[in-house]
Amino acid sequence: MEELIKKVEEKSINVEDLIILALSKVDPNEGVKIRLELAEKYLFEAKDYLSKGDVIQASEKAYKTAEEIVKALTEKSTYQNINKQLKRRDGILIILAMLQQNYL
């Protein structure tokens, strides 16, 4: 397993994101929850670095906070959009069109 993680990281692939995306496919709400928990953790770390006067590290953690919030919002809206479209009679066709246009 460690060797697999090392290979993935060598290719600049974020292992944490891969795991969250896999969880999101099983339970979209779980992925959103994890991303928001990460955002909260990064925000706490940003405040900690700021209190120590390390503005560079603080800004990096603040950026990660924003990044996780945007990812959570994207996952939530994508999930809601798919559910909304599935309730329509032509929902599957709309979802297929969205996939074709890389909207998902």
C-alpha positions in Angstrom: 0.0 0.0 0.0 2.8 2.4 0.9 4.4 1.8 -2.5 1.1 2.6 -4.3 0.7 5.8 -2.3 4.3 6.8 -3.2 3.7 6.2 -6.9 0.5 8.3 -6.8 2.3 11.1 -5.0 5.2 11.0 -7.4 2.7 11.8 -10.1 1.5 14.8 -8.1 -1.9 13.2 -7.4 -3.4 14.1 -4.1 -4.2 10.9 -2.2 -6.5 12.6 0.2 -8.6 13.9 -2.7 -8.8 10.5 -4.2 -10.1 8.9 -1.0 -12.6 11.7 -0.5 -13.8 11.3 -4.1 -14.2 7.6 -3.6 -16.2 8.1 -0.5 -18.4 10.7 -2.2 -19.3 8.2 -4.9 -20.7 5.9 -2.2 -22.2 8.7 -0.1 -22.0 12.3 -1.5 -23.0 13.8 1.8 -20.0 12.1 3.5 -17.6 13.6 1.1 -19.0 17.1 1.7 -18.8 16.5 5.5 -15.2 15.4 5.3 -14.3 18.4 3.2 -15.9 20.8 5.6 -14.1 19.2 8.5 -10.8 19.6 6.6 -11.7 23.3 6.0 -12.3 23.8 9.7 -9.0 22.1 10.5 -7.1 24.3 8.0 -8.8 27.4 9.4 -7.8 26.6 12.9 -4.2 26.0 11.7 -4.2 29.3 9.8 -5.3 31.1 13.0 -2.6 29.4 14.9 0.1 30.3 12.4 -1.2 33.9 12.3 -1.0 34.2 16.1 2.7 33.1 15.9 3.3 35.7 13.2 3.9 33.2 10.4 1.8 35.0 7.8 3.2 32.8 4.9 2.0 29.5 6.5 -1.2 31.2 7.7 -2.0 32.3 4.1 -1.3 28.8 2.8 -3.7 27.3 5.3 -6.3 29.9 4.6 -6.0 29.1 0.9 -6.5 25.4 1.7 -9.6 26.3 3.8 -11.1 28.1 0.8 -10.1 25.3 -1.5 -11.9 22.7 0.6 -15.0 24.9 1.0 -15.2 25.3 -2.8 -14.8 21.6 -3.3 -17.5 20.8 -0.8 -19.9 23.3 -2.5 -19.1 21.8 -5.9 -19.8 18.3 -4.7 -23.0 19.3 -2.9 -24.3 21.2 -5.9 -23.4 18.4 -8.4 -25.1 15.9 -6.2 -28.2 18.0 -5.9 -28.3 18.8 -9.6 -28.1 15.0 -10.4 -31.0 14.3 -8.0 -33.0 17.1 -9.4 -32.5 15.9 -13.0 -33.3 12.3 -12.1 -36.7 13.3 -10.9 -37.5 14.6 -14.4 -38.7 12.3 -17.1 -35.8 13.2 -19.3 -33.3 13.4 -16.4 -31.0 10.6 -17.6 -30.6 12.3 -21.0 -29.8 15.6 -19.3 -27.2 13.9 -17.1 -25.6 12.2 -20.0 -25.5 15.5 -21.9 -23.8 17.1 -18.9 -21.3 14.3 -18.7 -20.5 14.7 -22.4 -19.9 18.4 -21.9 -17.8 17.8 -18.8 -20.1 19.6 -16.4 -19.9 16.9 -13.8 
